[in-house]
Amino acid sequence: YEFFNKPFGLKHWMEHGEGMGVDPDRHPWKHDTIIALLDPDQMLVKPITGHFSSPNDIFRGGSMDAGSGENVDTLLSLKENEPQFMVRHGHPLSQEYGFRDSWRKFASVAGPNSPATKVTSTEAQRSYAVGPPYIATALDMYAISRQWCEL
Protein backbone atom coordinates (compact mmCIF):
# COMPACT_ATOMS: atom_id res chain seq x y z
CA TYR A 1 0.00 0.00 0.00
CA GLU A 2 1.71 3.19 -1.16
CA PHE A 3 0.14 5.67 1.29
CA PHE A 4 1.76 4.42 4.48
CA ASN A 5 3.71 7.61 5.15
CA LYS A 6 1.28 8.51 7.95
CA PRO A 7 1.71 5.40 10.16
CA PHE A 8 5.44 5.01 9.45
CA GLY A 9 6.07 8.75 9.87
CA LEU A 10 4.16 8.78 13.16
CA LYS A 11 6.05 5.74 14.47
CA HIS A 12 9.41 7.18 13.40
CA TRP A 13 8.64 10.55 15.01
CA MET A 14 7.58 8.88 18.25
CA GLU A 15 10.80 6.83 18.34
CA HIS A 16 13.29 9.46 17.10
CA GLY A 17 11.69 12.91 17.21
CA GLU A 18 13.06 15.71 19.34
CA GLY A 19 11.93 15.17 22.92
CA MET A 20 10.39 11.82 22.02
CA GLY A 21 11.68 8.25 22.27
CA VAL A 22 10.80 4.82 23.61
CA ASP A 23 12.26 2.78 26.44
CA PRO A 24 13.62 -0.78 26.06
CA ASP A 25 10.12 -2.15 26.78
CA ARG A 26 8.79 -0.22 23.75
CA HIS A 27 6.86 2.36 25.81
CA PRO A 28 7.07 6.06 24.89
CA TRP A 29 9.03 8.13 27.37
CA LYS A 30 6.27 10.72 27.53
CA HIS A 31 3.42 8.23 27.71
CA ASP A 32 0.88 10.69 29.17
CA THR A 33 1.40 13.30 26.44
CA ILE A 34 -1.67 13.89 24.26
CA ILE A 35 -0.91 13.56 20.54
CA ALA A 36 -3.16 14.76 17.72
CA LEU A 37 -2.57 13.34 14.24
CA LEU A 38 -4.03 15.47 11.45
CA ASP A 39 -3.99 15.38 7.68
CA PRO A 40 -2.02 18.22 6.05
CA ASP A 41 -5.08 19.56 4.25
CA GLN A 42 -7.16 20.03 7.40
CA MET A 43 -8.15 23.43 8.69
CA LEU A 44 -8.54 24.15 12.39
CA VAL A 45 -11.62 26.11 13.36
CA LYS A 46 -11.23 25.69 17.10
CA PRO A 47 -8.54 24.47 19.49
CA ILE A 48 -7.81 20.77 19.69
CA THR A 49 -7.70 19.62 23.28
CA GLY A 50 -7.90 16.28 25.03
CA HIS A 51 -11.25 17.17 26.58
CA PHE A 52 -14.53 17.64 24.74
CA SER A 53 -17.44 18.68 26.92
CA SER A 54 -19.97 19.92 24.40
CA PRO A 55 -22.56 17.48 23.03
CA ASN A 56 -22.12 19.34 19.73
CA ASP A 57 -18.56 18.03 19.37
CA ILE A 58 -18.90 15.09 17.02
CA PHE A 59 -16.13 12.79 18.15
CA ARG A 60 -15.99 9.07 18.76
CA GLY A 61 -14.18 7.78 21.77
CA GLY A 62 -14.03 5.27 24.52
CA SER A 63 -14.95 1.65 24.52
CA MET A 64 -18.16 0.27 23.09
CA ASP A 65 -20.81 -1.62 24.99
CA ALA A 66 -21.19 -4.78 22.90
CA GLY A 67 -24.29 -4.75 20.76
CA SER A 68 -25.64 -1.44 22.00
CA GLY A 69 -24.88 0.58 18.90
CA GLU A 70 -24.16 3.53 21.20
CA ASN A 71 -20.89 4.98 22.34
CA VAL A 72 -20.39 4.42 26.07
CA ASP A 73 -18.80 7.85 26.58
CA THR A 74 -21.73 9.53 24.82
CA LEU A 75 -24.21 7.74 27.06
CA LEU A 76 -22.30 8.69 30.19
CA SER A 77 -22.14 12.31 29.06
CA LEU A 78 -25.86 12.47 28.46
CA LYS A 79 -26.97 10.54 31.53
CA GLU A 80 -24.67 12.07 34.10
CA ASN A 81 -24.40 15.49 32.48
CA GLU A 82 -20.64 15.21 32.86
CA PRO A 83 -18.15 15.57 30.07
CA GLN A 84 -16.77 12.13 29.35
CA PHE A 85 -15.14 12.86 26.01
CA MET A 86 -11.69 13.00 27.53
CA VAL A 87 -8.58 11.48 26.02
CA ARG A 88 -7.01 9.07 28.49
CA HIS A 89 -5.13 5.79 28.32
CA GLY A 90 -7.27 3.26 26.49
CA HIS A 91 -9.73 5.93 25.29
CA PRO A 92 -8.55 7.69 22.13
CA LEU A 93 -10.81 10.04 20.19
CA SER A 94 -11.27 10.74 16.51
CA GLN A 95 -13.51 12.82 14.30
CA GLU A 96 -16.73 11.18 13.20
CA TYR A 97 -17.10 11.27 9.42
CA GLY A 98 -20.34 11.30 7.48
CA PHE A 99 -19.51 8.37 5.22
CA ARG A 100 -21.10 5.96 7.72
CA ASP A 101 -20.74 2.44 6.22
CA SER A 102 -20.24 3.38 2.57
CA TRP A 103 -16.65 2.10 2.67
CA ARG A 104 -17.89 -1.49 3.04
CA LYS A 105 -18.46 -1.78 -0.72
CA PHE A 106 -14.66 -1.48 -1.13
CA ALA A 107 -13.73 -3.92 1.67
CA SER A 108 -12.89 -6.67 -0.81
CA VAL A 109 -9.76 -4.79 -1.93
CA ALA A 110 -8.24 -5.85 1.41
CA GLY A 111 -8.55 -9.48 0.28
CA PRO A 112 -11.30 -12.09 0.38
CA ASN A 113 -10.37 -13.27 3.89
CA SER A 114 -9.86 -9.82 5.36
CA PRO A 115 -11.74 -9.03 8.58
CA ALA A 116 -12.95 -5.87 6.78
CA THR A 117 -15.26 -8.03 4.64
CA LYS A 118 -16.98 -9.37 7.76
CA VAL A 119 -17.89 -6.01 9.30
CA THR A 120 -21.66 -5.48 9.53
CA SER A 121 -23.35 -2.23 8.62
CA THR A 122 -24.10 -1.51 12.30
CA GLU A 123 -20.50 -2.20 13.30
CA ALA A 124 -19.19 -0.01 10.48
CA GLN A 125 -21.36 2.93 11.50
CA ARG A 126 -20.67 2.52 15.21
CA SER A 127 -16.95 1.84 15.17
CA TYR A 128 -15.29 2.61 11.85
CA ALA A 129 -16.77 5.83 10.42
CA VAL A 130 -13.98 7.97 11.82
CA GLY A 131 -10.97 9.86 10.56
CA PRO A 132 -8.47 12.53 11.54
CA PRO A 133 -7.82 14.22 13.74
CA TYR A 134 -6.91 11.16 15.76
CA ILE A 135 -6.19 12.09 19.38
CA ALA A 136 -4.64 9.71 21.92
CA THR A 137 -2.12 9.50 24.71
CA ALA A 138 1.42 8.81 23.50
CA LEU A 139 1.19 5.32 25.01
CA ASP A 140 -1.89 4.50 22.93
CA MET A 141 -0.76 6.38 19.82
CA TYR A 142 2.51 4.44 19.75
CA ALA A 143 0.63 1.14 20.08
CA ILE A 144 -1.70 2.25 17.27
CA SER A 145 1.23 3.25 15.03
CA ARG A 146 2.99 -0.08 15.57
CA GLN A 147 -0.15 -2.06 14.67
CA TRP A 148 -0.88 0.24 11.72
CA CYS A 149 2.63 -0.32 10.33
CA GLU A 150 2.07 -4.09 10.43
CA LEU A 151 -0.94 -3.95 8.10
C-alpha positions as CSV (number, residue, x, y, z in Angstrom):
1,Y,0.0,0.0,0.0
2,E,1.7,3.2,-1.2
3,F,0.1,5.7,1.3
4,F,1.8,4.4,4.5
5,N,3.7,7.6,5.1
6,K,1.3,8.5,8.0
7,P,1.7,5.4,10.2
8,F,5.4,5.0,9.5
9,G,6.1,8.7,9.9
10,L,4.2,8.8,13.2
11,K,6.0,5.7,14.5
12,H,9.4,7.2,13.4
13,W,8.6,10.6,15.0
14,M,7.6,8.9,18.3
15,E,10.8,6.8,18.3
16,H,13.3,9.5,17.1
17,G,11.7,12.9,17.2
18,E,13.1,15.7,19.3
19,G,11.9,15.2,22.9
20,M,10.4,11.8,22.0
21,G,11.7,8.2,22.3
22,V,10.8,4.8,23.6
23,D,12.3,2.8,26.4
24,P,13.6,-0.8,26.1
25,D,10.1,-2.2,26.8
26,R,8.8,-0.2,23.8
27,H,6.9,2.4,25.8
28,P,7.1,6.1,24.9
29,W,9.0,8.1,27.4
30,K,6.3,10.7,27.5
31,H,3.4,8.2,27.7
32,D,0.9,10.7,29.2
33,T,1.4,13.3,26.4
34,I,-1.7,13.9,24.3
35,I,-0.9,13.6,20.5
36,A,-3.2,14.8,17.7
37,L,-2.6,13.3,14.2
38,L,-4.0,15.5,11.4
39,D,-4.0,15.4,7.7
40,P,-2.0,18.2,6.1
41,D,-5.1,19.6,4.3
42,Q,-7.2,20.0,7.4
43,M,-8.1,23.4,8.7
44,L,-8.5,24.1,12.4
45,V,-11.6,26.1,13.4
46,K,-11.2,25.7,17.1
47,P,-8.5,24.5,19.5
48,I,-7.8,20.8,19.7
49,T,-7.7,19.6,23.3
50,G,-7.9,16.3,25.0
51,H,-11.2,17.2,26.6
52,F,-14.5,17.6,24.7
53,S,-17.4,18.7,26.9
54,S,-20.0,19.9,24.4
55,P,-22.6,17.5,23.0
56,N,-22.1,19.3,19.7
57,D,-18.6,18.0,19.4
58,I,-18.9,15.1,17.0
59,F,-16.1,12.8,18.2
60,R,-16.0,9.1,18.8
61,G,-14.2,7.8,21.8
62,G,-14.0,5.3,24.5
63,S,-15.0,1.6,24.5
64,M,-18.2,0.3,23.1
65,D,-20.8,-1.6,25.0
66,A,-21.2,-4.8,22.9
67,G,-24.3,-4.8,20.8
68,S,-25.6,-1.4,22.0
69,G,-24.9,0.6,18.9
70,E,-24.2,3.5,21.2
71,N,-20.9,5.0,22.3
72,V,-20.4,4.4,26.1
73,D,-18.8,7.8,26.6
74,T,-21.7,9.5,24.8
75,L,-24.2,7.7,27.1
76,L,-22.3,8.7,30.2
77,S,-22.1,12.3,29.1
78,L,-25.9,12.5,28.5
79,K,-27.0,10.5,31.5
80,E,-24.7,12.1,34.1
81,N,-24.4,15.5,32.5
82,E,-20.6,15.2,32.9
83,P,-18.1,15.6,30.1
84,Q,-16.8,12.1,29.3
85,F,-15.1,12.9,26.0
86,M,-11.7,13.0,27.5
87,V,-8.6,11.5,26.0
88,R,-7.0,9.1,28.5
89,H,-5.1,5.8,28.3
90,G,-7.3,3.3,26.5
91,H,-9.7,5.9,25.3
92,P,-8.5,7.7,22.1
93,L,-10.8,10.0,20.2
94,S,-11.3,10.7,16.5
95,Q,-13.5,12.8,14.3
96,E,-16.7,11.2,13.2
97,Y,-17.1,11.3,9.4
98,G,-20.3,11.3,7.5
99,F,-19.5,8.4,5.2
100,R,-21.1,6.0,7.7
101,D,-20.7,2.4,6.2
102,S,-20.2,3.4,2.6
103,W,-16.7,2.1,2.7
104,R,-17.9,-1.5,3.0
105,K,-18.5,-1.8,-0.7
106,F,-14.7,-1.5,-1.1
107,A,-13.7,-3.9,1.7
108,S,-12.9,-6.7,-0.8
109,V,-9.8,-4.8,-1.9
110,A,-8.2,-5.9,1.4
111,G,-8.5,-9.5,0.3
112,P,-11.3,-12.1,0.4
113,N,-10.4,-13.3,3.9
114,S,-9.9,-9.8,5.4
115,P,-11.7,-9.0,8.6
116,A,-12.9,-5.9,6.8
117,T,-15.3,-8.0,4.6
118,K,-17.0,-9.4,7.8
119,V,-17.9,-6.0,9.3
120,T,-21.7,-5.5,9.5
121,S,-23.4,-2.2,8.6
122,T,-24.1,-1.5,12.3
123,E,-20.5,-2.2,13.3
124,A,-19.2,0.0,10.5
125,Q,-21.4,2.9,11.5
126,R,-20.7,2.5,15.2
127,S,-17.0,1.8,15.2
128,Y,-15.3,2.6,11.8
129,A,-16.8,5.8,10.4
130,V,-14.0,8.0,11.8
131,G,-11.0,9.9,10.6
132,P,-8.5,12.5,11.5
133,P,-7.8,14.2,13.7
134,Y,-6.9,11.2,15.8
135,I,-6.2,12.1,19.4
136,A,-4.6,9.7,21.9
137,T,-2.1,9.5,24.7
138,A,1.4,8.8,23.5
139,L,1.2,5.3,25.0
140,D,-1.9,4.5,22.9
141,M,-0.8,6.4,19.8
142,Y,2.5,4.4,19.8
143,A,0.6,1.1,20.1
144,I,-1.7,2.3,17.3
145,S,1.2,3.3,15.0
146,R,3.0,-0.1,15.6
147,Q,-0.2,-2.1,14.7
148,W,-0.9,0.2,11.7
149,C,2.6,-0.3,10.3
150,E,2.1,-4.1,10.4
151,L,-0.9,-4.0,8.1
